[in-house]
């Protein structure tokens, strides 16, 4: 079954990039995202530091899995 709903959003701002929503994940994932939590359901990455692409990818994969019901 194919869904046309959007699952993952990002926004560029003057000093940071935001990614949302944030999946629940396990304890390890929650520990990894803790420094980037800006608000409930949002991760905030400073443009002054290298973007953690691997963490952003993990976030998208976990969110997709949640949406598929895994």
Backbone atoms as SQL, in Angstrom:
CREATE TABLE atoms (id INTEGER PRIMARY KEY, chain TEXT, resi INTEGER, resn TEXT, atom TEXT, x REAL, y REAL, z REAL);
INSERT INTO atoms VALUES
  (1, 'A', 1, 'UNK', 'N', 0.838, -1.170, 0.000),
  (2, 'A', 1, 'UNK', 'CA', 0.000, 0.000, 0.000),
  (3, 'A', 1, 'UNK', 'C', 0.891, 1.244, 0.000),
  (4, 'A', 2, 'UNK', 'N', 0.596, 2.171, -0.851),
  (5, 'A', 2, 'UNK', 'CA', 1.378, 3.391, -0.964),
  (6, 'A', 2, 'UNK', 'C', 0.645, 4.532, -0.282),
  (7, 'A', 3, 'UNK', 'N', 1.385, 5.322, 0.441),
  (8, 'A', 3, 'UNK', 'CA', 0.814, 6.470, 1.134),
  (9, 'A', 3, 'UNK', 'C', 1.389, 7.748, 0.542),
  (10, 'A', 4, 'UNK', 'N', 0.565, 8.744, 0.429),
  (11, 'A', 4, 'UNK', 'CA', 1.041, 10.030, -0.080),
  (12, 'A', 4, 'UNK', 'C', 1.281, 11.030, 1.039),
  (13, 'A', 5, 'UNK', 'N', 1.116, 10.609, 2.281),
  (14, 'A', 5, 'UNK', 'CA', 1.351, 11.527, 3.391),
  (15, 'A', 5, 'UNK', 'C', 2.841, 11.801, 3.549),
  (16, 'A', 6, 'UNK', 'N', 3.133, 12.964, 4.056),
  (17, 'A', 6, 'UNK', 'CA', 4.523, 13.345, 4.292),
  (18, 'A', 6, 'UNK', 'C', 4.922, 12.859, 5.673),
  (19, 'A', 7, 'UNK', 'N', 6.133, 12.351, 5.746),
  (20, 'A', 7, 'UNK', 'CA', 6.564, 11.755, 6.999),
  (21, 'A', 7, 'UNK', 'C', 7.672, 12.498, 7.696),
  (22, 'A', 8, 'UNK', 'N', 8.420, 13.315, 6.993),
  (23, 'A', 8, 'UNK', 'CA', 9.648, 13.885, 7.533),
  (24, 'A', 8, 'UNK', 'C', 9.794, 15.303, 7.003),
  (25, 'A', 9, 'UNK', 'N', 10.047, 16.229, 7.870),
  (26, 'A', 9, 'UNK', 'CA', 10.169, 17.631, 7.483),
  (27, 'A', 9, 'UNK', 'C', 11.493, 18.196, 7.971),
  (28, 'A', 10, 'UNK', 'N', 12.000, 19.183, 7.249),
  (29, 'A', 10, 'UNK', 'CA', 13.163, 19.922, 7.711),
  (30, 'A', 10, 'UNK', 'C', 12.975, 21.373, 7.307),
  (31, 'A', 11, 'UNK', 'N', 13.626, 22.247, 8.043),
  (32, 'A', 11, 'UNK', 'CA', 13.539, 23.678, 7.766),
  (33, 'A', 11, 'UNK', 'C', 14.889, 24.317, 8.037),
  (34, 'A', 12, 'UNK', 'N', 15.300, 25.199, 7.165),
  (35, 'A', 12, 'UNK', 'CA', 16.548, 25.934, 7.339),
  (36, 'A', 12, 'UNK', 'C', 16.279, 27.316, 7.900),
  (37, 'A', 13, 'UNK', 'N', 17.012, 27.681, 8.892),
  (38, 'A', 13, 'UNK', 'CA', 16.880, 28.983, 9.545),
  (39, 'A', 13, 'UNK', 'C', 18.226, 29.703, 9.471),
  (40, 'A', 14, 'UNK', 'N', 18.295, 30.881, 10.003),
  (41, 'A', 14, 'UNK', 'CA', 19.520, 31.681, 9.922),
  (42, 'A', 14, 'UNK', 'C', 20.709, 31.014, 10.615),
  (43, 'A', 15, 'UNK', 'N', 20.442, 30.328, 11.721),
  (44, 'A', 15, 'UNK', 'CA', 21.535, 29.766, 12.516),
  (45, 'A', 15, 'UNK', 'C', 21.432, 28.263, 12.778),
  (46, 'A', 16, 'UNK', 'N', 20.356, 27.650, 12.279),
  (47, 'A', 16, 'UNK', 'CA', 20.192, 26.215, 12.536),
  (48, 'A', 16, 'UNK', 'C', 19.291, 25.575, 11.483),
  (49, 'A', 17, 'UNK', 'N', 19.274, 24.253, 11.510),
  (50, 'A', 17, 'UNK', 'CA', 18.363, 23.440, 10.701),
  (51, 'A', 17, 'UNK', 'C', 17.510, 22.652, 11.676),
  (52, 'A', 18, 'UNK', 'N', 16.213, 22.610, 11.449),
  (53, 'A', 18, 'UNK', 'CA', 15.299, 21.837, 12.284),
  (54, 'A', 18, 'UNK', 'C', 14.797, 20.631, 11.512),
  (55, 'A', 19, 'UNK', 'N', 14.614, 19.531, 12.224),
  (56, 'A', 19, 'UNK', 'CA', 14.088, 18.295, 11.663),
  (57, 'A', 19, 'UNK', 'C', 12.942, 17.852, 12.558),
  (58, 'A', 20, 'UNK', 'N', 11.829, 17.460, 11.948),
  (59, 'A', 20, 'UNK', 'CA', 10.674, 17.031, 12.730),
  (60, 'A', 20, 'UNK', 'C', 9.736, 16.200, 11.874),
  (61, 'A', 21, 'UNK', 'N', 8.885, 15.399, 12.454),
  (62, 'A', 21, 'UNK', 'CA', 8.780, 15.052, 13.865),
  (63, 'A', 21, 'UNK', 'C', 9.879, 14.073, 14.269),
  (64, 'A', 22, 'UNK', 'N', 9.975, 13.824, 15.539),
  (65, 'A', 22, 'UNK', 'CA', 11.010, 12.932, 16.068),
  (66, 'A', 22, 'UNK', 'C', 10.344, 11.628, 16.502),
  (67, 'A', 23, 'UNK', 'N', 10.831, 10.474, 16.019),
  (68, 'A', 23, 'UNK', 'CA', 10.256, 9.201, 16.441),
  (69, 'A', 23, 'UNK', 'C', 10.622, 8.885, 17.884),
  (70, 'A', 24, 'UNK', 'N', 9.893, 7.954, 18.482),
  (71, 'A', 24, 'UNK', 'CA', 10.163, 7.572, 19.878),
  (72, 'A', 24, 'UNK', 'C', 11.536, 6.921, 20.005),
  (73, 'A', 25, 'UNK', 'N', 11.822, 5.936, 19.176),
  (74, 'A', 25, 'UNK', 'CA', 13.114, 5.263, 19.230),
  (75, 'A', 25, 'UNK', 'C', 13.347, 4.544, 20.546),
  (76, 'A', 26, 'UNK', 'N', 14.530, 3.961, 20.652),
  (77, 'A', 26, 'UNK', 'CA', 14.900, 3.245, 21.874),
  (78, 'A', 26, 'UNK', 'C', 15.762, 4.150, 22.756),
  (79, 'A', 27, 'UNK', 'N', 16.243, 3.602, 23.867),
  (80, 'A', 27, 'UNK', 'CA', 17.034, 4.396, 24.816),
  (81, 'A', 27, 'UNK', 'C', 18.296, 4.961, 24.170),
  (82, 'A', 28, 'UNK', 'N', 18.969, 4.170, 23.342),
  (83, 'A', 28, 'UNK', 'CA', 20.186, 4.649, 22.673),
  (84, 'A', 28, 'UNK', 'C', 19.886, 5.818, 21.750),
  (85, 'A', 29, 'UNK', 'N', 18.818, 5.713, 20.987),
  (86, 'A', 29, 'UNK', 'CA', 18.439, 6.798, 20.082),
  (87, 'A', 29, 'UNK', 'C', 18.101, 8.051, 20.879),
  (88, 'A', 30, 'UNK', 'N', 17.318, 7.904, 21.933),
  (89, 'A', 30, 'UNK', 'CA', 16.950, 9.070, 22.744),
  (90, 'A', 30, 'UNK', 'C', 18.179, 9.736, 23.356),
  (91, 'A', 31, 'UNK', 'N', 19.172, 8.947, 23.737),
  (92, 'A', 31, 'UNK', 'CA', 20.414, 9.516, 24.283),
  (93, 'A', 31, 'UNK', 'C', 21.180, 10.259, 23.185),
  (94, 'A', 32, 'UNK', 'N', 21.183, 9.717, 21.976),
  (95, 'A', 32, 'UNK', 'CA', 21.906, 10.345, 20.870),
  (96, 'A', 32, 'UNK', 'C', 21.285, 11.673, 20.449),
  (97, 'A', 33, 'UNK', 'N', 19.964, 11.773, 20.520),
  (98, 'A', 33, 'UNK', 'CA', 19.306, 13.003, 20.078),
  (99, 'A', 33, 'UNK', 'C', 19.170, 14.045, 21.188),
  (100, 'A', 34, 'UNK', 'N', 19.426, 13.645, 22.432),
  (101, 'A', 34, 'UNK', 'CA', 19.230, 14.546, 23.571),
  (102, 'A', 34, 'UNK', 'C', 19.891, 15.919, 23.395),
  (103, 'A', 35, 'UNK', 'N', 21.138, 16.003, 22.896),
  (104, 'A', 35, 'UNK', 'CA', 21.754, 17.331, 22.754),
  (105, 'A', 35, 'UNK', 'C', 21.087, 18.208, 21.695),
  (106, 'A', 36, 'UNK', 'N', 20.252, 17.611, 20.856),
  (107, 'A', 36, 'UNK', 'CA', 19.652, 18.344, 19.747),
  (108, 'A', 36, 'UNK', 'C', 18.164, 18.608, 19.939),
  (109, 'A', 37, 'UNK', 'N', 17.583, 18.151, 21.049),
  (110, 'A', 37, 'UNK', 'CA', 16.156, 18.365, 21.286),
  (111, 'A', 37, 'UNK', 'C', 15.921, 19.843, 21.528),
  (112, 'A', 38, 'UNK', 'N', 15.027, 20.438, 20.732),
  (113, 'A', 38, 'UNK', 'CA', 14.711, 21.849, 20.899),
  (114, 'A', 38, 'UNK', 'C', 13.325, 22.018, 21.502),
  (115, 'A', 39, 'UNK', 'N', 12.434, 21.176, 21.123),
  (116, 'A', 39, 'UNK', 'CA', 11.064, 21.192, 21.620),
  (117, 'A', 39, 'UNK', 'C', 10.516, 19.794, 21.405),
  (118, 'A', 40, 'UNK', 'N', 9.372, 19.533, 21.961),
  (119, 'A', 40, 'UNK', 'CA', 8.775, 18.214, 21.780),
  (120, 'A', 40, 'UNK', 'C', 8.583, 17.971, 20.280),
  (121, 'A', 41, 'UNK', 'N', 9.230, 16.934, 19.789),
  (122, 'A', 41, 'UNK', 'CA', 9.060, 16.571, 18.387),
  (123, 'A', 41, 'UNK', 'C', 9.960, 17.294, 17.413),
  (124, 'A', 42, 'UNK', 'N', 10.947, 18.048, 17.892),
  (125, 'A', 42, 'UNK', 'CA', 11.834, 18.795, 17.006),
  (126, 'A', 42, 'UNK', 'C', 13.295, 18.618, 17.403),
  (127, 'A', 43, 'UNK', 'N', 14.128, 18.412, 16.398),
  (128, 'A', 43, 'UNK', 'CA', 15.581, 18.409, 16.593),
  (129, 'A', 43, 'UNK', 'C', 16.139, 19.668, 15.951),
  (130, 'A', 44, 'UNK', 'N', 17.124, 20.267, 16.597),
  (131, 'A', 44, 'UNK', 'CA', 17.696, 21.522, 16.128),
  (132, 'A', 44, 'UNK', 'C', 19.211, 21.355, 16.017),
  (133, 'A', 45, 'UNK', 'N', 19.733, 21.559, 14.794),
  (134, 'A', 45, 'UNK', 'CA', 21.160, 21.396, 14.526),
  (135, 'A', 45, 'UNK', 'C', 21.765, 22.745, 14.161),
  (136, 'A', 46, 'UNK', 'N', 22.762, 23.169, 14.915),
  (137, 'A', 46, 'UNK', 'CA', 23.432, 24.449, 14.686),
  (138, 'A', 46, 'UNK', 'C', 24.205, 24.409, 13.375),
  (139, 'A', 47, 'UNK', 'N', 24.132, 25.491, 12.620),
  (140, 'A', 47, 'UNK', 'CA', 24.896, 25.582, 11.375),
  (141, 'A', 47, 'UNK', 'C', 26.377, 25.828, 11.636),
  (142, 'A', 48, 'UNK', 'N', 26.730, 26.154, 12.874),
  (143, 'A', 48, 'UNK', 'CA', 28.119, 26.380, 13.241),
  (144, 'A', 48, 'UNK', 'C', 28.901, 25.109, 13.496),
  (145, 'A', 49, 'UNK', 'N', 28.217, 23.979, 13.444),
  (146, 'A', 49, 'UNK', 'CA', 28.852, 22.678, 13.691),
  (147, 'A', 49, 'UNK', 'C', 28.512, 21.744, 12.537),
  (148, 'A', 50, 'UNK', 'N', 29.332, 20.716, 12.306),
  (149, 'A', 50, 'UNK', 'CA', 29.011, 19.763, 11.238),
  (150, 'A', 50, 'UNK', 'C', 27.658, 19.079, 11.513),
  (151, 'A', 51, 'UNK', 'N', 26.846, 18.959, 10.480),
  (152, 'A', 51, 'UNK', 'CA', 25.560, 18.289, 10.636),
  (153, 'A', 51, 'UNK', 'C', 25.779, 16.785, 10.822),
  (154, 'A', 52, 'UNK', 'N', 25.091, 16.178, 11.777),
  (155, 'A', 52, 'UNK', 'CA', 25.226, 14.735, 12.004),
  (156, 'A', 52, 'UNK', 'C', 24.314, 13.962, 11.036),
  (157, 'A', 53, 'UNK', 'N', 24.763, 13.857, 9.794),
  (158, 'A', 53, 'UNK', 'CA', 23.941, 13.226, 8.758),
  (159, 'A', 53, 'UNK', 'C', 23.513, 11.819, 9.131),
  (160, 'A', 54, 'UNK', 'N', 24.377, 11.071, 9.802),
  (161, 'A', 54, 'UNK', 'CA', 24.017, 9.706, 10.190),
  (162, 'A', 54, 'UNK', 'C', 22.847, 9.706, 11.177),
  (163, 'A', 55, 'UNK', 'N', 22.817, 10.662, 12.091),
  (164, 'A', 55, 'UNK', 'CA', 21.722, 10.760, 13.052),
  (165, 'A', 55, 'UNK', 'C', 20.431, 11.213, 12.359),
  (166, 'A', 56, 'UNK', 'N', 20.547, 12.126, 11.423),
  (167, 'A', 56, 'UNK', 'CA', 19.371, 12.570, 10.670),
  (168, 'A', 56, 'UNK', 'C', 18.807, 11.408, 9.849),
  (169, 'A', 57, 'UNK', 'N', 19.682, 10.618, 9.251),
  (170, 'A', 57, 'UNK', 'CA', 19.240, 9.446, 8.496),
  (171, 'A', 57, 'UNK', 'C', 18.541, 8.436, 9.406),
  (172, 'A', 58, 'UNK', 'N', 19.133, 8.187, 10.566),
  (173, 'A', 58, 'UNK', 'CA', 18.522, 7.272, 11.538),
  (174, 'A', 58, 'UNK', 'C', 17.147, 7.759, 11.967),
  (175, 'A', 59, 'UNK', 'N', 17.028, 9.067, 12.170),
  (176, 'A', 59, 'UNK', 'CA', 15.750, 9.664, 12.551),
  (177, 'A', 59, 'UNK', 'C', 14.704, 9.403, 11.476),
  (178, 'A', 60, 'UNK', 'N', 15.060, 9.641, 10.225),
  (179, 'A', 60, 'UNK', 'CA', 14.126, 9.419, 9.118),
  (180, 'A', 60, 'UNK', 'C', 13.742, 7.947, 8.998),
  (181, 'A', 61, 'UNK', 'N', 14.704, 7.054, 9.159),
  (182, 'A', 61, 'UNK', 'CA', 14.424, 5.614, 9.054),
  (183, 'A', 61, 'UNK', 'C', 13.505, 5.141, 10.184),
  (184, 'A', 62, 'UNK', 'N', 13.767, 5.604, 11.399),
  (185, 'A', 62, 'UNK', 'CA', 12.924, 5.207, 12.533),
  (186, 'A', 62, 'UNK', 'C', 11.513, 5.752, 12.375),
  (187, 'A', 63, 'UNK', 'N', 11.396, 6.974, 11.905),
  (188, 'A', 63, 'UNK', 'CA', 10.082, 7.568, 11.712),
  (189, 'A', 63, 'UNK', 'C', 9.305, 6.807, 10.629),
  (190, 'A', 64, 'UNK', 'N', 9.971, 6.460, 9.533),
  (191, 'A', 64, 'UNK', 'CA', 9.316, 5.693, 8.468),
  (192, 'A', 64, 'UNK', 'C', 8.850, 4.341, 8.995),
  (193, 'A', 65, 'UNK', 'N', 9.680, 3.688, 9.804),
  (194, 'A', 65, 'UNK', 'CA', 9.307, 2.402, 10.381),
  (195, 'A', 65, 'UNK', 'C', 8.096, 2.541, 11.294),
  (196, 'A', 66, 'UNK', 'N', 8.074, 3.599, 12.096),
  (197, 'A', 66, 'UNK', 'CA', 6.912, 3.846, 12.968),
  (198, 'A', 66, 'UNK', 'C', 5.646, 4.039, 12.137),
  (199, 'A', 67, 'UNK', 'N', 5.771, 4.783, 11.063),
  (200, 'A', 67, 'UNK', 'CA', 4.603, 5.065, 10.221),
  (201, 'A', 67, 'UNK', 'C', 4.107, 3.827, 9.499),
  (202, 'A', 68, 'UNK', 'N', 5.004, 2.889, 9.243),
  (203, 'A', 68, 'UNK', 'CA', 4.609, 1.625, 8.612),
  (204, 'A', 68, 'UNK', 'C', 4.039, 0.644, 9.636),
  (205, 'A', 69, 'UNK', 'N', 4.146, 0.992, 10.913),
  (206, 'A', 69, 'UNK', 'CA', 3.590, 0.147, 11.960),
  (207, 'A', 69, 'UNK', 'C', 4.511, -0.931, 12.469),
  (208, 'A', 70, 'UNK', 'N', 5.797, -0.747, 12.320),
  (209, 'A', 70, 'UNK', 'CA', 6.760, -1.745, 12.810),
  (210, 'A', 70, 'UNK', 'C', 7.081, -1.513, 14.256);
